[in-house]
Amino acid sequence: MIIVKRSMNPGFAGVDNPLYYEPRTTMLFGDAKGAVTKLVAALKDGSG
């Protein structure tokens, strides 16, 4: 699972999401639209 998040800070409610700590979870930090656009481009050109 890939989670896109700006930082490791807890959200508005101040509660951590337990999904962030699952062994099969990868954090991708940044703006969601920009991060996903870059990820898709990397996968298409084979550099990802």
C-alpha distance matrix in Angstrom:
0.0 3.8 6.5 9.9 12.7 16.4 16.9 16.2 19.0 18.7 18.9 22.2 22.6 22.2 19.8 16.7 13.5 12.8 9.0 9.5 11.1 9.1 9.5 6.2 4.8 6.2 8.6 10.3 13.6 16.0 17.2 14.6 16.9 18.0 14.7 13.3 16.8 16.9 13.7 15.1 18.5 17.4 15.8 19.0 21.4 19.9 19.6 15.8
3.8 0.0 3.8 6.5 9.7 13.1 14.0 14.1 17.0 17.1 17.3 20.6 21.6 21.1 19.2 16.2 13.5 13.7 10.2 9.4 11.8 10.9 11.4 8.7 5.9 4.9 5.9 6.7 10.1 12.3 13.6 11.2 13.6 14.4 11.0 10.1 13.7 13.7 10.7 12.7 15.9 15.0 14.1 17.3 19.5 18.3 17.6 13.8
6.5 3.8 0.0 3.8 6.3 10.0 10.9 11.1 13.6 13.6 13.5 16.8 18.0 17.6 16.0 13.2 10.8 11.9 8.8 7.6 10.9 11.1 12.6 10.7 7.1 6.2 5.0 5.9 8.2 10.3 11.3 9.2 12.4 13.5 10.5 10.3 14.1 14.4 12.2 14.4 17.5 17.0 16.7 19.8 21.9 21.1 20.0 16.5
9.9 6.5 3.8 0.0 3.8 7.0 9.0 10.4 12.7 13.4 12.9 15.9 17.9 17.5 16.7 14.4 12.7 14.6 12.0 10.3 13.7 14.5 15.9 14.2 10.6 8.7 6.1 4.7 5.7 6.7 7.5 5.8 9.3 10.1 7.4 8.1 11.7 12.1 10.9 13.3 16.0 15.9 16.4 19.1 21.0 20.8 19.4 16.2
12.7 9.7 6.3 3.8 0.0 3.8 5.6 7.4 9.2 10.2 9.8 12.9 15.2 14.5 14.3 12.3 11.5 14.0 12.3 10.0 13.5 15.3 17.0 16.1 12.3 10.5 7.1 6.4 5.0 5.9 7.1 7.0 10.8 11.4 9.4 11.1 14.3 14.5 13.9 16.6 18.9 18.8 19.7 22.4 24.0 23.9 22.1 19.1
16.4 13.1 10.0 7.0 3.8 0.0 3.8 7.2 8.3 10.4 10.1 12.8 15.6 14.7 15.4 13.8 14.0 16.8 15.6 13.0 16.1 18.3 19.9 19.3 15.5 13.3 9.6 8.3 5.1 4.6 6.1 8.0 11.3 11.2 9.9 12.6 15.1 15.0 15.3 18.2 19.8 19.8 21.4 23.9 25.1 25.3 23.1 20.5
16.9 14.0 10.9 9.0 5.6 3.8 0.0 3.8 5.4 8.4 9.5 12.6 14.8 13.0 13.7 11.9 12.8 15.2 14.7 11.5 14.1 16.9 18.5 18.6 15.0 13.0 9.3 9.2 6.2 7.5 9.8 11.5 15.0 14.6 12.9 15.6 18.3 17.7 17.6 20.8 22.5 21.9 23.4 26.3 27.3 27.0 24.6 21.8
16.2 14.1 11.1 10.4 7.4 7.2 3.8 0.0 3.8 6.4 8.9 12.3 13.7 11.2 11.3 8.9 10.3 12.3 12.5 9.1 11.2 14.4 16.2 16.9 13.5 12.2 9.1 10.4 8.6 10.8 13.2 14.2 17.9 17.8 15.7 17.9 21.0 20.3 19.7 22.9 24.8 23.9 25.0 28.2 29.3 28.6 26.2 23.2
19.0 17.0 13.6 12.7 9.2 8.3 5.4 3.8 0.0 3.8 6.4 9.3 10.8 8.2 9.3 8.2 10.5 13.2 14.1 11.4 13.5 16.9 19.1 20.0 16.6 15.7 12.5 13.6 11.4 12.7 14.3 15.6 19.2 19.5 17.9 20.1 23.1 22.9 22.5 25.6 27.5 27.0 28.1 31.1 32.3 31.9 29.6 26.6
18.7 17.1 13.6 13.4 10.2 10.4 8.4 6.4 3.8 0.0 3.8 6.9 7.4 4.9 5.6 5.3 7.9 11.1 12.5 10.6 12.9 16.0 18.9 19.8 16.5 16.4 13.7 15.2 13.6 14.9 15.9 16.4 20.1 21.0 19.5 21.1 24.3 24.6 23.9 26.6 29.0 28.7 29.4 32.4 34.0 33.5 31.5 28.3
18.9 17.3 13.5 12.9 9.8 10.1 9.5 8.9 6.4 3.8 0.0 3.8 5.5 5.2 6.5 7.3 8.7 12.5 13.4 12.2 15.1 17.7 20.8 21.1 17.7 17.6 14.8 15.8 14.1 14.6 14.7 14.9 18.3 19.8 18.8 20.1 23.2 24.0 23.6 25.9 28.4 28.5 29.2 31.9 33.7 33.6 31.9 28.7
22.2 20.6 16.8 15.9 12.9 12.8 12.6 12.3 9.3 6.9 3.8 0.0 3.8 5.5 7.9 10.1 11.6 15.4 16.5 15.8 18.6 21.2 24.4 24.7 21.3 21.3 18.4 19.1 17.2 17.1 16.6 17.0 20.0 21.8 21.3 22.6 25.4 26.5 26.4 28.5 30.9 31.4 32.1 34.6 36.5 36.6 35.0 32.0
22.6 21.6 18.0 17.9 15.2 15.6 14.8 13.7 10.8 7.4 5.5 3.8 0.0 3.8 5.5 8.7 10.5 13.9 15.8 15.6 17.9 20.4 23.9 24.5 21.5 22.1 19.7 21.0 19.6 20.0 19.7 19.7 22.9 24.8 24.0 25.0 28.1 29.2 28.6 30.7 33.4 33.7 34.1 36.7 38.8 38.7 37.1 33.9
22.2 21.1 17.6 17.5 14.5 14.7 13.0 11.2 8.2 4.9 5.2 5.5 3.8 0.0 3.8 6.7 9.6 12.7 14.9 14.1 15.9 18.9 22.2 23.3 20.3 20.7 18.3 19.9 18.3 19.2 19.7 20.1 23.5 24.9 23.7 25.1 28.3 28.9 28.3 30.7 33.3 33.1 33.8 36.6 38.4 38.0 36.2 33.0
19.8 19.2 16.0 16.7 14.3 15.4 13.7 11.3 9.3 5.6 6.5 7.9 5.5 3.8 0.0 3.8 6.5 9.2 11.8 11.5 13.1 15.8 19.3 20.5 17.8 18.8 16.9 19.1 18.2 19.7 20.3 20.1 23.7 25.3 23.6 24.6 28.0 28.6 27.5 29.9 32.7 32.4 32.6 35.6 37.6 36.9 35.3 31.9
16.7 16.2 13.2 14.4 12.3 13.8 11.9 8.9 8.2 5.3 7.3 10.1 8.7 6.7 3.8 0.0 3.8 6.3 8.7 7.9 9.4 12.3 15.6 16.9 14.2 15.3 13.6 16.2 15.7 17.8 19.0 18.6 22.3 23.6 21.5 22.5 26.0 26.3 24.9 27.4 30.2 29.6 29.8 32.9 34.8 33.8 32.2 28.7
13.5 13.5 10.8 12.7 11.5 14.0 12.8 10.3 10.5 7.9 8.7 11.6 10.5 9.6 6.5 3.8 0.0 3.8 5.4 5.8 8.0 9.9 13.5 14.3 11.7 13.3 12.2 14.9 15.2 17.4 18.3 17.2 20.9 22.4 20.1 20.5 24.2 24.7 23.0 25.2 28.2 27.7 27.4 30.6 32.7 31.7 30.4 26.8
12.8 13.7 11.9 14.6 14.0 16.8 15.2 12.3 13.2 11.1 12.5 15.4 13.9 12.7 9.2 6.3 3.8 0.0 3.8 5.3 5.7 7.1 10.8 12.1 10.3 12.8 12.7 16.0 17.0 19.7 21.0 19.7 23.3 24.7 21.9 22.1 25.9 26.2 23.9 26.1 29.3 28.4 27.8 31.0 33.1 31.7 30.5 26.8
9.0 10.2 8.8 12.0 12.3 15.6 14.7 12.5 14.1 12.5 13.4 16.5 15.8 14.9 11.8 8.7 5.4 3.8 0.0 3.8 5.4 5.4 9.0 9.2 7.1 9.8 10.3 13.5 15.1 17.8 19.0 17.3 20.7 22.1 19.2 19.0 22.8 23.1 20.6 22.6 25.9 25.0 24.2 27.4 29.6 28.2 27.3 23.5
9.5 9.4 7.6 10.3 10.0 13.0 11.5 9.1 11.4 10.6 12.2 15.8 15.6 14.1 11.5 7.9 5.8 5.3 3.8 0.0 3.8 5.8 8.6 9.3 6.3 7.8 7.4 10.9 12.2 15.2 17.0 15.9 19.4 20.3 17.3 17.8 21.5 21.3 19.1 21.7 24.6 23.4 23.1 26.5 28.3 26.9 25.5 21.8
11.1 11.8 10.9 13.7 13.5 16.1 14.1 11.2 13.5 12.9 15.1 18.6 17.9 15.9 13.1 9.4 8.0 5.7 5.4 3.8 0.0 3.8 6.3 8.5 6.9 9.0 9.6 13.4 14.8 18.2 20.4 19.4 22.9 23.5 20.3 20.8 24.5 23.9 21.5 24.1 26.9 25.4 24.9 28.5 30.1 28.3 26.8 23.2
9.1 10.9 11.1 14.5 15.3 18.3 16.9 14.4 16.9 16.0 17.7 21.2 20.4 18.9 15.8 12.3 9.9 7.1 5.4 5.8 3.8 0.0 3.8 5.5 5.4 8.7 10.6 14.3 16.5 19.8 21.8 20.2 23.5 24.3 20.9 20.8 24.5 24.0 21.2 23.4 26.4 24.8 23.8 27.3 29.1 27.1 26.0 22.3
9.5 11.4 12.6 15.9 17.0 19.9 18.5 16.2 19.1 18.9 20.8 24.4 23.9 22.2 19.3 15.6 13.5 10.8 9.0 8.6 6.3 3.8 0.0 3.8 5.6 8.3 11.1 14.6 17.2 20.7 23.0 21.6 24.6 25.0 21.3 21.2 24.7 23.8 20.7 23.0 25.7 23.7 22.6 26.2 27.7 25.3 24.2 20.6
6.2 8.7 10.7 14.2 16.1 19.3 18.6 16.9 20.0 19.8 21.1 24.7 24.5 23.3 20.5 16.9 14.3 12.1 9.2 9.3 8.5 5.5 3.8 0.0 3.8 6.7 10.1 13.1 16.3 19.5 21.5 19.6 22.3 22.8 19.1 18.5 21.9 21.2 17.9 19.8 22.7 20.8 19.4 22.9 24.6 22.3 21.6 17.9
4.8 5.9 7.1 10.6 12.3 15.5 15.0 13.5 16.6 16.5 17.7 21.3 21.5 20.3 17.8 14.2 11.7 10.3 7.1 6.3 6.9 5.4 5.6 3.8 0.0 3.8 6.6 9.8 12.7 15.9 17.9 16.1 19.1 19.6 16.1 15.8 19.4 18.8 15.8 18.0 21.0 19.4 18.4 22.0 23.7 21.9 20.9 17.1
6.2 4.9 6.2 8.7 10.5 13.3 13.0 12.2 15.7 16.4 17.6 21.3 22.1 20.7 18.8 15.3 13.3 12.8 9.8 7.8 9.0 8.7 8.3 6.7 3.8 0.0 3.8 6.5 9.7 13.0 15.4 14.0 16.9 16.8 13.1 13.3 16.7 15.7 12.9 15.6 18.2 16.4 16.0 19.7 21.1 19.4 17.9 14.2
8.6 5.9 5.0 6.1 7.1 9.6 9.3 9.1 12.5 13.7 14.8 18.4 19.7 18.3 16.9 13.6 12.2 12.7 10.3 7.4 9.6 10.6 11.1 10.1 6.6 3.8 0.0 3.8 6.2 9.6 12.2 11.4 14.7 14.5 11.0 12.1 15.5 14.5 12.5 15.6 18.0 16.6 16.9 20.3 21.7 20.5 18.6 15.2
10.3 6.7 5.9 4.7 6.4 8.3 9.2 10.4 13.6 15.2 15.8 19.1 21.0 19.9 19.1 16.2 14.9 16.0 13.5 10.9 13.4 14.3 14.6 13.1 9.8 6.5 3.8 0.0 3.8 6.6 9.3 8.7 11.6 10.9 7.3 8.9 12.1 10.9 9.4 12.8 14.8 13.7 14.6 17.8 19.0 18.3 16.3 13.1
13.6 10.1 8.2 5.7 5.0 5.1 6.2 8.6 11.4 13.6 14.1 17.2 19.6 18.3 18.2 15.7 15.2 17.0 15.1 12.2 14.8 16.5 17.2 16.3 12.7 9.7 6.2 3.8 0.0 3.8 7.2 8.2 11.2 10.2 7.5 10.3 12.9 11.8 11.5 14.9 16.4 15.7 17.2 20.1 21.1 20.8 18.5 15.7
16.0 12.3 10.3 6.7 5.9 4.6 7.5 10.8 12.7 14.9 14.6 17.1 20.0 19.2 19.7 17.8 17.4 19.7 17.8 15.2 18.2 19.8 20.7 19.5 15.9 13.0 9.6 6.6 3.8 0.0 3.8 6.1 8.6 7.3 5.9 9.2 11.2 10.6 11.4 14.4 15.6 15.6 17.5 19.9 20.8 21.3 19.0 16.7
17.2 13.6 11.3 7.5 7.1 6.1 9.8 13.2 14.3 15.9 14.7 16.6 19.7 19.7 20.3 19.0 18.3 21.0 19.0 17.0 20.4 21.8 23.0 21.5 17.9 15.4 12.2 9.3 7.2 3.8 0.0 3.8 5.7 5.5 5.8 8.4 10.0 10.6 11.9 14.2 15.4 16.4 18.2 20.0 21.3 22.3 20.5 18.3
14.6 11.2 9.2 5.8 7.0 8.0 11.5 14.2 15.6 16.4 14.9 17.0 19.7 20.1 20.1 18.6 17.2 19.7 17.3 15.9 19.4 20.2 21.6 19.6 16.1 14.0 11.4 8.7 8.2 6.1 3.8 0.0 3.8 5.6 5.2 6.0 8.4 10.0 10.4 12.1 14.1 15.3 16.4 18.2 20.1 21.0 19.8 17.3
16.9 13.6 12.4 9.3 10.8 11.3 15.0 17.9 19.2 20.1 18.3 20.0 22.9 23.5 23.7 22.3 20.9 23.3 20.7 19.4 22.9 23.5 24.6 22.3 19.1 16.9 14.7 11.6 11.2 8.6 5.7 3.8 0.0 3.8 5.6 5.4 6.1 8.7 10.0 10.7 12.3 14.3 15.5 16.6 18.5 20.1 19.2 17.2
18.0 14.4 13.5 10.1 11.4 11.2 14.6 17.8 19.5 21.0 19.8 21.8 24.8 24.9 25.3 23.6 22.4 24.7 22.1 20.3 23.5 24.3 25.0 22.8 19.6 16.8 14.5 10.9 10.2 7.3 5.5 5.6 3.8 0.0 3.8 5.6 5.1 6.2 8.6 10.1 10.6 12.3 14.4 15.5 16.7 18.3 16.9 15.4
14.7 11.0 10.5 7.4 9.4 9.9 12.9 15.7 17.9 19.5 18.8 21.3 24.0 23.7 23.6 21.5 20.1 21.9 19.2 17.3 20.3 20.9 21.3 19.1 16.1 13.1 11.0 7.3 7.5 5.9 5.8 5.2 5.6 3.8 0.0 3.8 5.5 5.3 6.1 8.7 10.0 10.6 12.4 14.3 15.6 16.5 14.9 12.7
13.3 10.1 10.3 8.1 11.1 12.6 15.6 17.9 20.1 21.1 20.1 22.6 25.0 25.1 24.6 22.5 20.5 22.1 19.0 17.8 20.8 20.8 21.2 18.5 15.8 13.3 12.1 8.9 10.3 9.2 8.4 6.0 5.4 5.6 3.8 0.0 3.8 5.4 4.9 6.1 8.5 9.8 10.5 12.2 14.3 15.2 14.5 12.1
16.8 13.7 14.1 11.7 14.3 15.1 18.3 21.0 23.1 24.3 23.2 25.4 28.1 28.3 28.0 26.0 24.2 25.9 22.8 21.5 24.5 24.5 24.7 21.9 19.4 16.7 15.5 12.1 12.9 11.2 10.0 8.4 6.1 5.1 5.5 3.8 0.0 3.8 5.5 5.3 6.2 8.7 10.1 10.7 12.5 14.3 13.8 12.3
16.9 13.7 14.4 12.1 14.5 15.0 17.7 20.3 22.9 24.6 24.0 26.5 29.2 28.9 28.6 26.3 24.7 26.2 23.1 21.3 23.9 24.0 23.8 21.2 18.8 15.7 14.5 10.9 11.8 10.6 10.6 10.0 8.7 6.2 5.3 5.4 3.8 0.0 3.8 5.5 5.1 6.1 8.6 9.9 10.7 12.1 10.8 9.6
13.7 10.7 12.2 10.9 13.9 15.3 17.6 19.7 22.5 23.9 23.6 26.4 28.6 28.3 27.5 24.9 23.0 23.9 20.6 19.1 21.5 21.2 20.7 17.9 15.8 12.9 12.5 9.4 11.5 11.4 11.9 10.4 10.0 8.6 6.1 4.9 5.5 3.8 0.0 3.8 5.5 5.2 6.3 8.7 10.2 10.6 9.6 7.3
15.1 12.7 14.4 13.3 16.6 18.2 20.8 22.9 25.6 26.6 25.9 28.5 30.7 30.7 29.9 27.4 25.2 26.1 22.6 21.7 24.1 23.4 23.0 19.8 18.0 15.6 15.6 12.8 14.9 14.4 14.2 12.1 10.7 10.1 8.7 6.1 5.3 5.5 3.8 0.0 3.8 5.5 5.1 6.2 8.8 9.9 10.3 8.6
18.5 15.9 17.5 16.0 18.9 19.8 22.5 24.8 27.5 29.0 28.4 30.9 33.4 33.3 32.7 30.2 28.2 29.3 25.9 24.6 26.9 26.4 25.7 22.7 21.0 18.2 18.0 14.8 16.4 15.6 15.4 14.1 12.3 10.6 10.0 8.5 6.2 5.1 5.5 3.8 0.0 3.8 5.5 5.1 6.3 8.6 8.7 8.4
17.4 15.0 17.0 15.9 18.8 19.8 21.9 23.9 27.0 28.7 28.5 31.4 33.7 33.1 32.4 29.6 27.7 28.4 25.0 23.4 25.4 24.8 23.7 20.8 19.4 16.4 16.6 13.7 15.7 15.6 16.4 15.3 14.3 12.3 10.6 9.8 8.7 6.1 5.2 5.5 3.8 0.0 3.8 5.5 5.4 6.0 5.2 4.7
15.8 14.1 16.7 16.4 19.7 21.4 23.4 25.0 28.1 29.4 29.2 32.1 34.1 33.8 32.6 29.8 27.4 27.8 24.2 23.1 24.9 23.8 22.6 19.4 18.4 16.0 16.9 14.6 17.2 17.5 18.2 16.4 15.5 14.4 12.4 10.5 10.1 8.6 6.3 5.1 5.5 3.8 0.0 3.8 5.6 5.2 6.3 4.9
19.0 17.3 19.8 19.1 22.4 23.9 26.3 28.2 31.1 32.4 31.9 34.6 36.7 36.6 35.6 32.9 30.6 31.0 27.4 26.5 28.5 27.3 26.2 22.9 22.0 19.7 20.3 17.8 20.1 19.9 20.0 18.2 16.6 15.5 14.3 12.2 10.7 9.9 8.7 6.2 5.1 5.5 3.8 0.0 3.8 5.6 7.9 8.1
21.4 19.5 21.9 21.0 24.0 25.1 27.3 29.3 32.3 34.0 33.7 36.5 38.8 38.4 37.6 34.8 32.7 33.1 29.6 28.3 30.1 29.1 27.7 24.6 23.7 21.1 21.7 19.0 21.1 20.8 21.3 20.1 18.5 16.7 15.6 14.3 12.5 10.7 10.2 8.8 6.3 5.4 5.6 3.8 0.0 3.8 5.7 7.7
19.9 18.3 21.1 20.8 23.9 25.3 27.0 28.6 31.9 33.5 33.6 36.6 38.7 38.0 36.9 33.8 31.7 31.7 28.2 26.9 28.3 27.1 25.3 22.3 21.9 19.4 20.5 18.3 20.8 21.3 22.3 21.0 20.1 18.3 16.5 15.2 14.3 12.1 10.6 9.9 8.6 6.0 5.2 5.6 3.8 0.0 3.8 5.5
19.6 17.6 20.0 19.4 22.1 23.1 24.6 26.2 29.6 31.5 31.9 35.0 37.1 36.2 35.3 32.2 30.4 30.5 27.3 25.5 26.8 26.0 24.2 21.6 20.9 17.9 18.6 16.3 18.5 19.0 20.5 19.8 19.2 16.9 14.9 14.5 13.8 10.8 9.6 10.3 8.7 5.2 6.3 7.9 5.7 3.8 0.0 3.8
15.8 13.8 16.5 16.2 19.1 20.5 21.8 23.2 26.6 28.3 28.7 32.0 33.9 33.0 31.9 28.7 26.8 26.8 23.5 21.8 23.2 22.3 20.6 17.9 17.1 14.2 15.2 13.1 15.7 16.7 18.3 17.3 17.2 15.4 12.7 12.1 12.3 9.6 7.3 8.6 8.4 4.7 4.9 8.1 7.7 5.5 3.8 0.0
